[in-house]
Amino acid sequence: MRTQVAVIGAGPAGLLLAHLLHQAGVEVVVLERRTRDYVEGRVRAGVVEQTTSDLMHKLGLDERLKREGLVHTGTAILCDGSPFRVDFPSHTHGRSVTVYGQQEVMKDLFDAAEDRDVKVVFDAEGVALHDLDGDRPYVTYKVNGLETRLDCDYVAACDGYHGVGRTAIPASVLKTFEKVYPFGWLGILADVPPCDHELIYCNHEHGFALASMRSPTRSRYYLQVPEDEKVEAWSDERFWDELAVRLGPQVAEHVTRGPSFEKTIAPLRSFVAEPMRWGRLFLAGDAAHIVPPTGAKGMNLAASDVNYLSDALIQHYHNRDSAGLDGYSEKALARVWKASRFSWWFTSITHRFPDRDPIERQLQRAEIDYLRHSDAAQAAFAENYVGLPL
């Protein structure tokens, strides 16, 4: 079997890239080691930047997003019980974000892939990449024990942090940067109405809390917990009680309690790999970078990566111009590092660090107070939150 571009991984990065290439007439095959139900069922991001919404519109896949997504024109930040709101449109020439779960994005992408005959191979086991530094790369994989060889011009590794793509780059070439945070997020999903129409980020002496949602009837809440905490230690009752303490009485009175149907703990870390191209291999999404969820950048960074990469590949195939391919890594990384900086900064001012000394805590409070009262600081926050221009 042969194609022009082999895409490894059918998450947001892989399927967005496949749709963009397919729309432009570039041959593409996507290999996914899991089933569609597994990929679509993963609970991940919920905030869609304007640039990602624009990309879905470009593909003609934003009908449900526009109909069911919740447009947010601001967010609240609460420190020690004292809240303030940052307005987005007034600081960003009318831009906003939309709350629309990654599961819904994946459903839209998968449904359209079937309708548009975008080739996706599920249950592809033992994926291996070959001759990436030559002129004729190829990929081998097995489905139901039968090995298949997929010849291609280029390989796009959109296969996540634990995928085969990044590990195919020689250690002498690859540089990695990582920061592991000493806490995680305990998150629950519950079919109860949200406590507010916008997200609330909370800095409390017990730790960070986030009041979020997936729909007008489904809430998503998070609590900062120690990195070695166990889910089993948290009953629903204990979670709701602690959430009420951290949000404070003014917000907590609007929290509707109910049974959770999902409860997980996610570790927090920052990770960036350079370069994002080696030979005929390109990295995109979580294969190249991980950010703390505080800034809501994970899926959106994946979308910006594949926006750059699809433009470069289309330029190459349509115009025989490889300048975009040659500049992809540098261009993508420039945006990745800015988004990583924002996620790191926002995490640093909203969380309580166990090893932080008294002066650092006072500096954190001063940073939040500056954000509260400075129009310039709020403009910078809003610009980064809604997504920097591509």
C-alpha positions as CSV (number, residue, x, y, z in Angstrom):
1,M,0.0,0.0,0.0
2,R,1.2,3.5,-0.7
3,T,0.2,7.0,0.2
4,Q,1.8,10.5,0.2
5,V,1.5,11.1,3.9
6,A,1.3,8.5,6.7
7,V,-0.2,9.9,9.9
8,I,0.4,8.0,13.1
9,G,-2.3,8.5,15.6
10,A,-6.0,9.4,15.2
11,G,-6.3,11.9,18.0
12,P,-7.1,15.6,17.4
13,A,-3.8,16.3,15.8
14,G,-3.8,13.3,13.5
15,L,-7.4,13.6,12.3
16,L,-7.3,17.4,11.8
17,L,-4.2,16.9,9.7
18,A,-5.7,14.1,7.7
19,H,-8.8,16.2,7.0
20,L,-6.8,19.3,6.0
21,L,-4.6,17.2,3.6
22,H,-7.6,15.2,2.2
23,Q,-9.5,18.5,1.6
24,A,-6.5,19.7,-0.5
25,G,-6.2,16.5,-2.5
26,V,-3.1,15.1,-0.7
27,E,-3.2,11.4,-0.2
28,V,-3.2,10.4,3.5
29,V,-3.6,7.3,5.6
30,V,-4.1,7.4,9.4
31,L,-2.9,4.5,11.6
32,E,-4.4,4.2,15.1
33,R,-3.5,1.4,17.5
34,R,-6.7,1.7,19.4
35,T,-10.4,1.5,18.5
36,R,-12.5,4.4,17.5
37,D,-14.6,4.0,20.7
38,Y,-11.5,4.2,22.9
39,V,-10.1,7.3,21.2
40,E,-13.4,9.1,21.1
41,G,-14.2,8.2,24.7
42,R,-11.1,9.7,26.3
43,V,-12.0,12.7,28.5
44,R,-9.6,15.5,27.7
45,A,-9.7,19.2,27.0
46,G,-12.8,21.3,27.0
47,V,-11.8,24.8,25.9
48,V,-11.5,25.5,22.2
49,E,-9.5,28.6,21.1
50,Q,-10.7,30.8,18.3
51,T,-8.0,29.6,16.0
52,T,-9.1,26.0,16.5
53,S,-12.7,27.0,15.9
54,D,-11.6,28.7,12.7
55,L,-9.9,25.5,11.6
56,M,-13.0,23.4,12.2
57,H,-14.9,26.0,10.2
58,K,-12.4,25.8,7.4
59,L,-13.1,22.0,7.2
60,G,-16.8,22.5,7.4
61,L,-17.0,20.6,10.7
62,D,-18.2,23.3,13.0
63,E,-21.9,22.9,12.8
64,R,-22.3,21.2,16.2
65,L,-19.6,23.3,17.7
66,K,-21.6,26.5,16.8
67,R,-24.9,24.9,17.9
68,E,-23.9,23.2,21.1
69,G,-20.6,24.9,22.2
70,L,-20.7,27.4,25.0
71,V,-19.1,30.7,24.0
72,H,-17.1,32.2,26.9
73,T,-16.2,35.9,26.8
74,G,-14.3,35.9,30.0
75,T,-13.2,34.0,33.1
76,A,-13.1,34.6,36.8
77,I,-10.0,34.3,39.1
78,L,-10.6,33.8,42.8
79,C,-7.8,34.3,45.4
80,D,-8.5,33.7,49.0
81,G,-12.2,34.2,48.5
82,S,-11.9,37.5,46.5
83,P,-12.9,37.1,42.8
84,F,-12.3,39.3,39.8
85,R,-13.2,38.7,36.1
86,V,-11.1,39.1,33.0
87,D,-13.0,40.1,29.9
88,F,-11.7,38.6,26.6
89,P,-13.4,40.6,23.7
90,S,-12.5,44.0,25.1
91,H,-8.8,43.0,25.3
92,T,-8.6,40.9,22.1
93,H,-10.6,42.8,19.4
94,G,-13.7,40.7,20.0
95,R,-12.1,37.2,20.3
96,S,-13.4,34.5,22.7
97,V,-13.2,30.8,23.5
98,T,-15.8,28.0,23.3
99,V,-16.3,25.2,25.8
100,Y,-16.8,22.1,23.7
101,G,-15.3,18.8,24.9
102,Q,-12.5,17.0,23.0
103,Q,-14.8,14.0,22.9
104,E,-17.2,16.0,20.8
105,V,-14.4,17.3,18.5
106,M,-13.3,13.7,18.0
107,K,-16.9,12.6,17.2
108,D,-17.2,15.3,14.6
109,L,-13.8,14.4,13.1
110,F,-14.5,10.6,13.0
111,D,-18.0,11.0,11.5
112,A,-16.7,13.3,8.8
113,A,-13.8,10.9,8.1
114,E,-16.3,8.2,7.3
115,D,-18.5,10.5,5.2
116,R,-15.5,11.9,3.2
117,D,-13.6,8.6,2.8
118,V,-10.6,9.7,4.9
119,K,-8.6,6.5,5.4
120,V,-8.2,5.5,9.1
121,V,-6.9,2.1,10.1
122,F,-7.8,1.2,13.6
123,D,-6.2,-1.6,15.8
124,A,-2.9,-1.1,14.0
125,E,-0.5,-2.9,16.3
126,G,3.3,-2.9,16.3
127,V,3.7,0.3,14.2
128,A,7.3,0.8,13.2
129,L,8.9,3.6,11.2
130,H,11.6,2.9,8.7
131,D,14.2,4.9,6.6
132,L,13.0,8.2,7.9
133,D,16.3,9.9,7.0
134,G,16.2,8.6,3.4
135,D,14.1,9.3,0.3
136,R,11.7,6.3,0.7
137,P,10.3,6.1,4.2
138,Y,7.8,3.4,5.0
139,V,5.7,2.2,8.0
140,T,4.9,-1.4,9.0
141,Y,2.1,-2.5,11.2
142,K,-0.2,-5.4,11.9
143,V,-3.9,-5.8,11.9
144,N,-5.3,-9.1,13.1
145,G,-1.8,-10.5,13.0
146,L,-1.3,-9.6,9.3
147,E,1.6,-7.3,8.6
148,T,1.3,-4.5,6.1
149,R,3.8,-2.2,4.7
150,L,2.8,1.4,4.0
151,D,5.1,3.3,1.7
152,C,4.9,7.1,1.8
153,D,6.7,10.4,1.2
154,Y,6.4,11.7,4.7
155,V,5.4,10.5,8.2
156,A,3.5,12.7,10.6
157,A,3.8,11.4,14.2
158,C,0.7,12.6,16.0
159,D,0.8,9.6,18.3
160,G,1.1,11.2,21.7
161,Y,3.8,11.3,24.4
162,H,4.2,7.5,24.5
163,G,4.1,7.0,20.8
164,V,6.8,5.7,18.4
165,G,7.3,8.9,16.5
166,R,9.5,10.9,18.9
167,T,11.6,7.8,19.9
168,A,12.5,7.4,16.2
169,I,14.6,10.6,16.3
170,P,18.2,9.8,17.3
171,A,19.2,10.7,20.8
172,S,22.1,12.7,19.4
173,V,19.6,14.9,17.6
174,L,16.7,15.2,20.0
175,K,16.6,17.7,22.9
176,T,13.9,17.4,25.6
177,F,12.9,19.9,28.3
178,E,10.7,18.8,31.2
179,K,9.3,20.1,34.4
180,V,7.3,17.8,36.7
181,Y,5.0,19.5,39.1
182,P,4.7,18.2,42.7
183,F,0.9,17.8,42.5
184,G,-1.9,16.6,40.3
185,W,-5.5,17.4,39.4
186,L,-8.3,15.4,40.9
187,G,-11.2,15.8,38.4
188,I,-14.8,14.7,38.4
189,L,-17.6,14.7,35.8
190,A,-21.1,15.0,37.1
191,D,-24.5,15.5,35.4
192,V,-25.3,18.6,37.4
193,P,-25.6,22.2,36.1
194,P,-22.4,24.3,36.4
195,C,-22.1,26.7,39.3
196,D,-21.4,29.6,36.9
197,H,-21.7,30.4,33.2
198,E,-17.9,30.8,32.9
199,L,-14.8,29.1,34.3
200,I,-13.6,30.0,37.8
201,Y,-9.9,29.5,38.7
202,C,-9.3,29.5,42.4
203,N,-6.2,30.0,44.5
204,H,-6.9,28.8,48.1
205,E,-4.7,27.9,51.0
206,H,-5.7,24.3,50.6
207,G,-4.7,24.4,46.9
208,F,-6.0,25.1,43.5
209,A,-9.6,24.5,42.3
210,L,-11.3,24.9,39.0
211,A,-15.0,25.1,38.3
212,S,-15.7,24.2,34.7
213,M,-18.3,22.5,32.6
214,R,-19.0,20.5,29.4
215,S,-22.6,21.6,28.8
216,P,-25.4,23.4,30.6
217,T,-26.2,20.1,32.4
218,R,-22.7,18.6,32.9
219,S,-20.1,20.0,35.2
220,R,-16.3,19.4,35.4
221,Y,-14.6,20.2,38.6
222,Y,-10.9,19.9,39.7
223,L,-8.9,20.0,42.9
224,Q,-5.2,20.2,43.4
225,V,-4.0,17.2,45.3
226,P,-0.5,15.8,46.2
227,E,1.3,13.9,43.4
228,D,1.0,10.6,45.2
229,E,-2.7,11.0,46.1
230,K,-5.1,8.1,45.3
231,V,-8.5,8.4,43.8
232,E,-9.9,5.8,46.2
233,A,-9.2,8.3,49.1
234,W,-11.9,10.7,47.7
235,S,-15.5,9.9,48.0
236,D,-18.0,12.1,46.2
237,E,-19.0,13.7,49.6
238,R,-15.4,14.5,50.5
239,F,-14.8,16.0,47.0
240,W,-17.9,18.3,47.2
241,D,-17.0,19.4,50.7
242,E,-13.5,20.3,49.8
243,L,-14.6,22.1,46.6
244,A,-17.0,24.2,48.7
245,V,-14.2,25.2,51.1
246,R,-11.9,26.3,48.3
247,L,-14.5,28.1,46.2
248,G,-15.8,29.9,49.3
249,P,-19.4,30.5,50.4
250,Q,-20.2,33.1,47.7
251,V,-19.5,30.6,44.8
252,A,-20.2,27.3,46.7
253,E,-23.9,28.2,47.3
254,H,-24.4,27.8,43.5
255,V,-22.7,24.4,43.3
256,T,-25.1,21.6,42.7
257,R,-24.0,18.3,44.2
258,G,-24.6,15.0,42.5
259,P,-23.0,11.6,41.9
260,S,-19.8,11.6,39.8
261,F,-19.6,9.2,36.8
262,E,-15.9,9.8,36.3
263,K,-13.1,10.5,38.8
264,T,-9.4,10.6,37.9
265,I,-6.1,12.2,38.9
266,A,-3.9,13.7,36.2
267,P,-0.3,14.6,36.9
268,L,0.9,18.0,35.8
269,R,4.1,18.5,33.7
270,S,5.6,20.7,31.0
271,F,7.5,18.9,28.2
272,V,8.9,20.1,24.9
273,A,10.9,18.1,22.4
274,E,13.1,19.7,19.7
275,P,13.3,19.6,16.8
276,M,9.9,18.7,15.5
277,R,11.3,17.5,12.2
278,W,13.9,14.9,11.4
279,G,14.4,13.7,7.8
280,R,11.0,12.7,6.5
281,L,9.4,12.6,10.0
282,F,7.4,15.4,11.5
283,L,6.1,15.6,15.1
284,A,2.8,17.2,16.1
285,G,0.7,17.5,19.2
286,D,1.5,15.6,22.4
287,A,4.3,13.7,20.5
288,A,6.3,16.9,20.8
289,H,4.9,18.8,23.8
290,I,2.8,18.5,26.9
291,V,1.5,21.5,28.9
292,P,-0.2,21.8,32.2
293,P,-4.0,21.9,31.7
294,T,-4.2,25.2,33.5
295,G,-3.9,27.2,30.3
296,A,-6.2,24.9,28.2
297,K,-3.6,24.7,25.5
298,G,-3.1,20.9,24.8
299,M,-5.6,20.3,22.0
300,N,-5.2,23.9,20.7
301,L,-1.5,23.5,20.4
302,A,-2.0,20.3,18.4
303,A,-4.4,22.2,16.1
304,S,-1.8,25.0,15.5
305,D,0.9,22.4,14.8
306,V,-1.1,20.7,12.1
307,N,-2.3,24.0,10.7
308,Y,1.4,24.8,10.0
309,L,2.2,21.3,8.9
310,S,-0.7,21.0,6.5
311,D,0.1,24.3,4.9
312,A,3.7,23.2,4.4
313,L,2.8,19.8,2.9
314,I,0.1,21.3,0.6
315,Q,2.6,24.0,-0.5
316,H,5.1,21.2,-1.3
317,Y,2.7,19.0,-3.3
318,H,0.9,21.8,-5.1
319,N,3.8,24.2,-5.8
320,R,6.9,22.0,-5.3
321,D,8.0,24.5,-2.7
322,S,9.6,22.9,0.4
323,A,10.3,26.1,2.3
324,G,7.3,25.5,4.6
325,L,8.5,22.0,5.4
326,D,12.0,23.2,6.1
327,G,10.7,25.9,8.4
328,Y,8.0,23.9,10.1
329,S,9.9,23.0,13.3
330,E,11.1,26.5,14.0
331,K,7.7,28.0,13.3
332,A,5.7,25.5,15.4
333,L,8.2,25.6,18.3
334,A,8.0,29.4,18.5
335,R,4.2,29.1,19.3
336,V,4.7,26.0,21.5
337,W,7.2,27.8,23.8
338,K,4.9,30.8,24.1
339,A,2.0,28.6,25.1
340,S,4.2,26.6,27.4
341,R,5.3,29.9,29.1
342,F,1.7,30.9,29.6
343,S,0.6,27.5,31.0
344,W,3.6,27.5,33.4
345,W,2.9,31.1,34.5
346,F,-0.8,30.6,35.1
347,T,0.0,27.4,37.0
348,S,2.5,29.2,39.1
349,I,0.1,31.9,40.3
350,T,-3.0,29.7,40.9
351,H,-1.5,26.7,42.7
352,R,0.0,26.3,46.1
353,F,3.5,24.8,46.0
354,P,4.5,22.7,49.0
355,D,8.1,23.9,49.0
356,R,7.3,27.6,48.4
357,D,8.8,29.8,51.1
358,P,6.9,32.9,52.6
359,I,8.4,35.4,50.3
360,E,7.4,33.4,47.2
361,R,3.8,33.2,48.5
362,Q,3.7,37.0,48.9
363,L,5.1,37.4,45.4
364,Q,2.4,35.1,44.1
365,R,-0.3,37.2,45.8
366,A,1.3,40.4,44.4
367,E,1.2,38.9,40.9
368,I,-2.5,38.1,41.2
369,D,-3.2,41.5,42.6
370,Y,-1.4,43.1,39.7
371,L,-3.5,41.0,37.3
372,R,-6.6,42.1,39.2
373,H,-5.9,45.9,38.9
374,S,-3.8,46.3,35.7
375,D,-5.6,46.6,32.3
376,A,-2.3,45.9,30.6
377,A,-1.8,42.6,32.6
378,Q,-5.4,41.6,31.8
379,A,-4.9,42.3,28.1
380,A,-1.8,40.0,28.1
381,F,-3.7,37.3,30.0
382,A,-6.7,37.5,27.6
383,E,-4.5,37.5,24.5
384,N,-2.7,34.3,25.6
385,Y,-5.9,32.6,26.9
386,V,-7.9,33.0,23.7
387,G,-4.9,31.9,21.7
388,L,-2.0,33.8,20.1
389,P,-2.4,34.5,16.4
390,L,-1.1,31.8,14.1
